[in-house]
Amino acid sequence: MTVQSALQQDESVSENEALRQRLVGTWELVSYRVEEKESGDFINAMGPAPRGRVVFTPDGWVAFNLEGSHRHPAKCDEDRIRLMKTLVAYIGRYRVEGDQWITRVETAWAPEWVGTEQRRTVEVDGSHANVTTPWRKMPNWAEGRLSRSLIRFRRAGSAR
């Protein structure tokens, strides 16, 4: 390894650690938009006023729970099915690489996510974080078509 490549590697590790430090804490959901790749249309998957939190711990865990608008207790199985379409929740170990956090999912609302790595591009700007998922087929919307989520968080306790 050359001195230059060692310095670049050290710089990359420092940048990763800086972003990781900025992520640590609790973030509250501000907005959740879903873009469909083929049409470019935005799907109202989570409604006008979704709510949720993401918590990053200093020791490398992340817990992610987001709910759509207007959720009410289920009275039957059909209600429960509808509720699953407005939920995204998972927990796992995370690491930071460049401008992404990568979660090794250990538990999830969608069993097919368990054991996978979920990548999220994140930009932290003061008390806000803007998150973009990669294009993917979500189990709960867009009927098997590619979509991505554009999510905005505010650090919990920050002024609105």
C-alpha positions in Angstrom: 0.0 0.0 0.0 1.4 3.4 -0.9 1.5 6.3 1.4 -1.1 8.1 -0.7 -3.5 5.2 -0.7 -3.1 4.8 3.1 -3.9 8.5 3.5 -7.0 8.2 1.3 -8.1 5.2 3.3 -7.7 7.1 6.6 -9.6 10.0 5.1 -12.4 7.7 4.0 -12.6 6.1 7.5 -12.7 9.6 9.1 -15.5 10.7 6.8 -17.5 7.5 7.5 -17.0 8.1 11.3 -18.0 11.7 11.0 -21.3 10.8 9.3 -21.9 8.0 11.8 -21.5 10.4 14.6 -24.0 12.8 13.0 -26.5 10.0 12.7 -26.4 8.8 16.3 -29.5 9.7 18.1 -33.3 9.8 17.5 -34.8 11.2 14.3 -38.5 11.8 13.7 -40.2 11.5 10.4 -41.1 14.7 8.6 -42.1 13.4 5.1 -42.2 10.2 3.1 -42.6 10.2 -0.6 -42.4 7.2 -3.0 -41.4 7.6 -6.6 -42.3 5.0 -9.2 -39.4 4.4 -11.6 -41.2 3.5 -14.8 -43.7 6.4 -14.7 -41.8 9.0 -12.6 -45.1 9.4 -10.6 -45.2 9.8 -6.9 -47.3 7.2 -5.0 -49.1 8.3 -2.0 -48.0 5.2 -0.1 -47.9 6.6 3.3 -50.5 9.3 3.1 -50.3 13.1 3.9 -49.1 12.8 7.5 -47.0 9.7 8.2 -45.2 9.3 11.5 -42.2 7.4 12.7 -38.8 7.3 14.2 -35.4 6.0 13.4 -32.9 5.5 16.2 -29.1 5.1 15.7 -27.2 3.9 18.8 -23.5 4.7 19.4 -22.7 1.0 19.4 -24.0 0.4 15.9 -27.7 -0.6 16.1 -30.5 1.1 14.1 -34.3 0.7 14.7 -36.5 2.0 12.0 -40.3 2.3 12.4 -42.5 4.3 10.0 -46.3 4.3 9.7 -48.6 5.8 7.2 -51.4 8.3 7.9 -54.8 7.5 9.3 -54.1 4.1 10.8 -56.8 2.7 13.0 -57.0 -0.5 15.1 -57.9 -3.6 13.0 -61.3 -5.2 13.4 -60.7 -8.0 10.9 -58.0 -9.7 8.9 -58.6 -7.4 5.9 -57.9 -4.4 8.1 -54.6 -6.0 9.3 -53.6 -6.6 5.6 -54.3 -2.9 4.8 -52.3 -1.8 7.9 -49.2 -3.8 6.6 -49.2 -1.7 3.5 -48.5 1.5 5.5 -45.7 0.2 7.7 -41.9 -0.1 7.3 -40.1 -1.4 10.3 -36.7 -3.1 10.8 -33.8 -3.4 13.3 -30.2 -4.4 12.7 -26.6 -3.5 12.9 -25.5 -0.6 10.8 -22.3 0.7 9.3 -21.5 3.8 7.3 -19.7 3.8 3.9 -19.4 7.1 2.1 -22.8 8.8 2.1 -24.7 5.6 2.9 -25.7 3.7 6.0 -26.0 0.0 5.5 -28.2 -2.1 7.8 -27.7 -5.8 8.2 -31.4 -6.6 9.0 -32.0 -8.9 12.0 -35.8 -8.4 12.4 -38.3 -6.8 10.0 -42.0 -6.3 9.2 -41.3 -8.1 5.9 -39.6 -11.4 6.6 -37.8 -11.4 3.2 -35.7 -8.5 4.5 -34.2 -10.5 7.4 -30.6 -11.3 6.7 -30.4 -8.8 3.9 -28.4 -5.5 3.8 -30.5 -2.4 3.2 -28.6 0.6 1.8 -29.8 4.2 2.3 -28.1 7.3 0.9 -28.2 10.0 3.6 -27.4 13.7 3.7 -27.4 15.3 7.1 -28.0 19.1 7.0 -28.0 20.6 10.5 -31.0 19.1 12.3 -32.4 17.4 9.2 -31.5 14.2 7.3 -32.6 13.4 3.8 -32.7 9.8 2.9 -33.0 8.1 -0.5 -33.5 4.3 -0.9 -32.2 2.5 -4.0 -34.7 1.5 -6.6 -36.3 -1.7 -5.4 -39.5 -3.7 -5.4 -41.3 -3.0 -2.1 -43.4 -5.8 -0.6 -46.2 -3.4 0.4 -46.8 -1.0 -2.6 -46.3 -0.4 -6.3 -47.4 -3.9 -7.1 -44.0 -5.3 -7.9 -42.8 -2.3 -9.9 -39.5 -0.5 -9.0 -39.9 2.4 -6.6 -37.7 4.4 -4.3 -38.4 6.3 -1.1 -37.5 9.9 -0.5 -37.6 10.4 3.3 -37.0 13.5 5.4 -36.2 13.3 9.1 -35.7 16.0 11.8 -33.6 15.3 14.9 -36.0 14.6 17.7 -36.3 17.6 20.0 -35.3 20.1 17.3 -37.4 23.1 16.6 -39.9 22.5 13.8 
